[in-house]
Amino acid sequence: MSLHNPIRHCRDCGTAVVYRLPDDGDTRQRAVCPNCGRVHYENPLNVVGTIPVLPDGRVLLCLRAIEPRRGKWTLPAGFMELNETTSQGAERETDEEAGAQIALGPLFSVLNVQRVGQVHLFYRAELLSEHLDPGYETLEARFFAEHEVPWDELAFRTVKETLVRFFADRRAGSFGVHCVDID
């Protein structure tokens, strides 16, 4: 199942587009405007977030107040905005959703969710305080040890896959970067 909504009209002039190979040698069919010639490219959306961790190893999770998956737990994350880097977006989302103060660490996971046209990127982050001030997208923000994580109540498979790998790396005493394709 794909959530792709094809482009129907040119963003420049409003003419109905046609899907064809552009004249520039591109090998993929694109939405091309027959009036002004603009080629419209469709690219994946980036979701950026963090794995905020206290020194004792507890991870911060947020209970979603919005759809999709309202009432389920997630890592603080959301869509990357224009004019920000992936790391800036991850920090912003952590502040917006949890009101958490963090020291951003290295990239931890890259998850390709092809069926919905998204790439999820999670950074490790050290929590600088246990003080939280969740925003409107969060019903509750709470710290969980690995054995306390509500695994069956996680909002997204990308979050579960990231947490499983995070706790495995933590037990092994060495963190890597994980690239995962999600069906």
N, C-alpha and C positions, 0 to 999 in steps of 0.2 A: 504494500500500500504506500503510495506516495502522496504527500500533501502538496504537490506542485500545482500552482495555479498559473497557467501559461499567460504570458503577456498578450494582450489583445489589441492595444492601441499604442501608437508612438507617444513617448513621453514629451517629445518636442513639438509635434504638430497635430497629434490626435488622430491621425489616419490609422485605419485598421492595418495591422502588420501581417506579414506572411512569414511562415517558417520555411527557410531555405538555407543553402550554403551561401555565405556572403561571398562577394567577388574578390575579397582580399586574400584568398587561399586558405581560409579557416576550414577545418575538416569536420566541424559540427554544425548541425542546423541551428540557426539563431533566428530570433524575431527581427526581421528586417522591414523597415518602413519603405514601401514602394514609392512614397511621395518625396521624402527628404533624404532617404538613403541611410538613416541612422541604424546602426546595428545595436541591438539591445542584448547585453550579456546577463545571464542569470547565474548567480554565484551563491555558495552556501553562506549561512549566517553563522557567526561565531558566538558561542556562549562561553563566558569567562567567569571563573570563581576561585575560591580558595578552600583549603583544608586547614582551618584554624585550629591550632593545638596548644593546650596548656602545657607547662613544663612536666606535669605528672602524666601526660599522654592522653588526657581526655580531649575529645574532638567536639567542636561546636557544630550543632545542627539547628536548623530553623524549621518551625512548623508553618507550612504555607497557608497564607490567608487569602490567596487568589488562585484562580484556575490557570493552567491545568493542575490537577492533583491537589486541590485545596484539602487541608487537613492531613497532609502527608509530610514527612520529614525530608529535608534536603540540606546539602551544603549551601552556603551563601553563593549564589551565582545568578547570572542573567545575561541578556544580550549586550554585546559590546557596542558602544556608541561610536559614531564618526568622530574623528579628531582625538581619539585616545588609543593608547597602546593596549595590548592584551593585559599587561600587568596593571596599568592604570585602571582598566575596566574591572579587573578582579578586586582591586582595593576598593573601588567605588561601590561595587555590589556588596562587598562585605560590610561596609559602613552603612549603606542604605538598608540592607535586610536585617542586620544584627546590631548595628551601632557598636561594633567591636573595633578596638584599637589593635592593630597588628603590625608586625614587621614581616614584610613579604619575603618569602624564600624563593627557591628555584621552581621552575616548571616541573610538575610531577606527572601529569597525564594528559594525553591528547586522544580524544575519543571521536571517531568518525561515525556519525549517525546518518548514513547516506539516504535512508528512506524518508527522512524529513528535511534533508538538505542542511544539516548542521554539523559543526565541529565544536566539541566541548574541550576547553583547556582549563585545567585546575593547577593552581600553584600551592605549594606548601606555605604555611604562614604560622608564625609564632604569635600567640596571643600575649599582649603586653599587660593585660588586666582581665579580671573576671567580670568587670563592669560591662553590661550590655544595655543598649537602648534600641530595641527592634523598631523598624519602620512599619509602615502601613501594610506591606506585603507579608508580614510575619505575625502569626498569632502568638508564638512563643519561641524563645531562643534558649537552648539548654546545652550543657556539657555532658558527654557520654564517654564512659570507658568502653573499650571494644566489646566486652560481654554485655553491656547495657544498650548498645545500638539497637533500635527497633527495626531490624533488618526487613521484616515483612511489611513495614509501614513507610519504607523509603519511596519517595516520589518518582524517581527516575532510575533506569538501569545504569546510566552513566555514573550516577552518584554511588550506587552499590559497587560497581566495578572499580571505581576509584578508591573507595574505602577498603574493599577487600585487599587491593594491592598495597595501599598505604599501611594497613596493620601488618601485613605479611613482611613488608620491607622493614617496618619498625622492629618486629620480632627478630629479623635477621641482622639488624644493626647497620643496614646499608640501604640507602635510597637510590633508586634509579629513575629513569624517565620511561613511562609506559605509554605505548601507542596501541590502541585497541580499536577494532572495527566492531560496531554494534549492528546486529541484524535489524 
